[in-house]
């Protein structure tokens, strides 16, 4: 018997055993009458904003109106073009000048204003944290009540290598409990439902 097998055998032998079954947990979680309004309120409370638009062309018009100063735009959402091609570089450091990153969100969480973002090709995941402003595009109707419900929807396929919940812009209150928005990442975050 190898030392590895001996260690694993000792761990199995020392594992506590109980005749008692684990209790069933049936906790009723908070639900909201108007998921869109609750999400918008939760996101606003952490410094972000939610917008309901009808089409990709409406999103393009929104970008032109609200992000006039954004000269370097990167988009991972099909139909929304940026000014810089994300796949043109292997070095994430070249993204340091991104004014606006437009990314795809899978679904949103009304409870805390978070959005689940999952990328199959996340070789440039620094984009989510290095861009000055962040726009997350989520399909309309894809809002769940709570994180408990959200975790049941989180899944990874064979090609998925990265996922994260993003809620509002970057913020910290480490120094004298004074809130600073944009301390370690995006200074603005906008969630667009289309």
C-alpha positions, -999 to 999 in steps of 0.1 A, spaced: 0 0 0 14 34 -10 15 63 15 -12 80 -5 -35 51 -2 -27 48 35 -36 84 41 -69 82 22 -78 50 41 -71 67 74 -92 97 64 -121 74 54 -118 55 87 -118 87 108 -148 103 89 -176 109 114 -207 88 108 -242 97 119 -275 77 118 -294 110 116 -304 123 82 -297 160 75 -327 182 81 -347 193 51 -344 231 47 -375 247 33 -369 284 38 -393 307 20 -372 334 4 -382 369 -3 -401 375 -35 -410 408 -51 -442 419 -70 -423 439 -96 -389 424 -103 -378 451 -128 -386 479 -103 -369 461 -74 -338 454 -96 -336 490 -106 -339 501 -70 -313 477 -58 -289 486 -86 -294 524 -79 -286 518 -42 -252 505 -52 -244 533 -77 -257 518 -109 -287 524 -132 -310 501 -151 -326 510 -185 -353 492 -204 -349 495 -242 -367 478 -271 -339 469 -295 -302 468 -303 -306 500 -324 -322 517 -293 -291 506 -273 -268 521 -300 -288 554 -298 -285 553 -259 -247 548 -262 -244 578 -286 -264 600 -263 -250 590 -229 -215 580 -237 -205 608 -261 -170 611 -246 -162 573 -249 -137 571 -277 -125 535 -270 -154 511 -268 -152 473 -266 -182 451 -271 -187 413 -265 -224 416 -275 -233 407 -311 -249 435 -329 -232 462 -308 -200 473 -324 -171 488 -305 -142 510 -317 -116 485 -306 -115 448 -315 -112 426 -284 -99 396 -302 -71 416 -319 -49 414 -288 -35 387 -266 -23 411 -240 -50 423 -215 -28 453 -206 -38 469 -240 -73 473 -226 -62 499 -201 -76 527 -223 -112 513 -227 -137 540 -219 -168 517 -223 -171 479 -221 -203 464 -234 -208 429 -221 -235 403 -221 -253 393 -189 -272 361 -186 -297 372 -159 -302 397 -131 -310 394 -94 -336 418 -80 -325 413 -44 -291 430 -48 -289 444 -83 -264 418 -94 -260 404 -129 -246 370 -137 -219 373 -165 -205 342 -180 -180 340 -209 -169 310 -228 -139 329 -242 -128 349 -212 -92 353 -220 -97 390 -215 -117 389 -183 -97 420 -172 -121 439 -194 -148 437 -167 -126 454 -142 -103 477 -162 -129 496 -183 -139 531 -171 -176 524 -177 -195 492 -179 -227 484 -198 -242 450 -192 -269 438 -217 -295 414 -203 -325 399 -221 -358 413 -209 -376 391 -184 -344 375 -172 -347 387 -136 -348 364 -106 -360 373 -70 -330 363 -49 -294 349 -49 -309 316 -37 -328 314 -70 -298 328 -89 -275 300 -77 -299 274 -91 -295 290 -125 -257 292 -124 -241 265 -146 -209 259 -165 -207 240 -198 -175 224 -211 -163 256 -228 -173 280 -200 -143 290 -180 -153 322 -162 -184 336 -144 -190 364 -120 -218 384 -104 -214 421 -110 -235 447 -91 -230 483 -99 -197 502 -103 -166 494 -83 -167 508 -48 -150 507 -15 -155 522 20 -123 509 36 -109 543 45 -129 559 74 -160 542 60 -162 569 33 -177 554 1 -156 558 -30 -171 548 -63 -147 536 -91 -119 529 -67 -108 496 -83 -126 494 -115 -155 509 -135 -168 543 -123 -202 537 -138 -223 506 -144 -255 505 -165 -276 474 -170 -297 475 -202 -326 451 -207 -336 445 -243 
